[in-house]
Amino acid sequence: MIKFFLMVNKQGQTRLSKYFEHVEIHKRTSLEADVIKSCLSRTKDECSFVEYKDFKLVYRQYAALFIVIGVDEAENELAVYELVHNFVEVLDKYFSRVSELDIMFNLDKVHIILDEMILNGCIVETNKSRILAPLLVLDKMAES
């Protein structure tokens, strides 16, 4: 099961965070700081899976952004690693070459995409057109 989803830039600033289990606000900041420090300090030659406390971190770097997902011991790391890539492909398809600014200024849309893919910490959809369908409907309604 997925416990949290973070999107962080190279400076360590969190651009998106989504928790699928309750974590108190003051604990979130320290958790994010520790997770970010442990992932950003690794080299490109090192594995993208990190053991951290009672869960595993799966991270992937895209340009200046890191996507970090915390999962429990039962979750398949490779499936989550591919989920990250799929998520970025969906963002690329919607924003046509997604950037950090797209994420910052369209955070609501990024959350909709993430909610279509992950529900209660479980991967529920990976088909790009099905993921984008509700967002495209909202865009059509906004134009009208």
C-alpha positions in Angstrom: 0.0 0.0 0.0 1.2 3.5 -0.8 1.6 5.7 2.3 2.5 9.0 0.7 3.4 10.7 -2.6 5.8 13.6 -2.7 7.0 15.8 -5.6 10.1 17.8 -4.7 12.5 20.0 -6.6 16.3 19.9 -6.4 16.4 22.5 -3.7 14.3 20.3 -1.4 11.1 22.3 -1.7 8.0 20.2 -1.7 5.8 21.0 -4.7 3.1 18.3 -4.1 2.4 16.1 -1.1 -0.4 13.6 -0.7 -0.8 11.3 2.3 -2.9 8.1 2.2 -2.6 7.5 6.0 -3.2 10.1 8.7 0.1 11.8 9.7 0.0 14.8 12.0 1.1 18.1 10.4 4.2 18.6 12.6 5.3 15.1 11.9 4.8 15.6 8.1 7.4 18.3 8.0 10.0 16.3 9.7 9.1 13.2 7.7 9.4 15.1 4.4 12.7 16.7 5.4 14.2 13.3 6.3 12.8 11.6 3.1 14.0 14.4 0.9 17.5 14.5 2.5 17.8 10.7 2.1 16.8 10.7 -1.6 18.5 13.9 -2.8 21.8 12.9 -1.3 22.0 9.7 -3.4 23.9 9.6 -6.7 22.4 8.5 -10.0 24.4 5.3 -9.8 22.6 4.2 -6.7 19.3 2.2 -6.6 16.0 4.1 -6.6 14.7 2.0 -3.7 15.6 3.1 -0.1 14.7 1.4 3.2 13.4 4.1 5.5 12.1 3.4 9.0 9.1 1.0 8.7 8.6 1.5 4.9 10.4 1.7 1.6 11.0 4.8 -0.5 10.7 4.6 -4.3 12.0 7.7 -6.0 12.7 8.8 -9.6 14.2 12.0 -10.9 12.8 13.9 -13.9 14.9 17.0 -14.8 14.7 19.2 -11.6 11.9 17.3 -9.9 12.1 14.2 -7.7 9.0 12.1 -7.2 9.2 10.1 -4.0 6.6 7.5 -2.9 6.6 5.8 0.5 5.2 2.3 0.4 4.8 -0.5 3.0 6.8 -3.8 2.9 4.2 -5.7 0.9 4.2 -3.3 -2.1 6.0 -4.2 -5.3 8.8 -1.6 -5.8 9.0 -2.0 -9.5 5.3 -1.5 -10.0 5.5 1.7 -8.0 8.6 2.8 -10.0 6.6 2.3 -13.2 3.6 4.1 -11.7 5.9 7.2 -11.2 6.8 7.0 -14.9 3.2 6.6 -15.9 2.2 9.6 -13.7 4.8 11.8 -15.5 3.7 10.6 -18.9 0.1 11.5 -18.0 1.3 15.0 -16.9 3.3 15.3 -20.1 0.2 14.4 -22.2 -2.0 16.9 -20.4 0.4 19.8 -20.1 2.5 19.0 -23.2 6.0 18.9 -21.7 5.2 19.4 -18.1 7.4 21.7 -16.0 7.7 22.6 -12.3 5.7 25.8 -13.0 2.9 23.8 -14.6 2.6 21.8 -11.4 2.8 24.8 -9.1 0.1 26.8 -11.0 -2.2 23.8 -11.7 -1.9 22.0 -8.4 -5.7 21.2 -8.4 -5.4 19.5 -11.8 -2.3 17.5 -10.7 -4.3 16.3 -7.7 -7.2 15.2 -9.9 -4.8 13.2 -12.0 -3.2 11.6 -8.9 -6.6 10.9 -7.4 -7.6 9.1 -10.7 -4.5 6.9 -10.4 -4.3 6.2 -6.7 -7.3 5.6 -4.3 -6.7 5.0 -0.6 -3.1 4.1 -1.2 -3.9 1.5 -4.0 -3.2 1.8 -7.7 -6.5 1.8 -9.4 -5.9 3.2 -12.9 -2.9 3.3 -15.3 -4.7 4.0 -18.6 -3.7 7.5 -19.7 -6.9 8.3 -21.6 -9.1 7.1 -18.7 -7.1 9.1 -16.2 -7.4 12.3 -18.3 -11.1 11.9 -19.2 -12.6 13.6 -16.1 -10.1 16.5 -16.4 -10.9 17.0 -20.1 -14.6 17.1 -19.2 -13.9 19.8 -16.6 -11.9 21.7 -19.1 -14.8 21.6 -21.6 -17.2 22.8 -19.0 -14.9 25.6 -18.0 -14.8 26.8 -21.7 -18.6 26.8 -22.0 
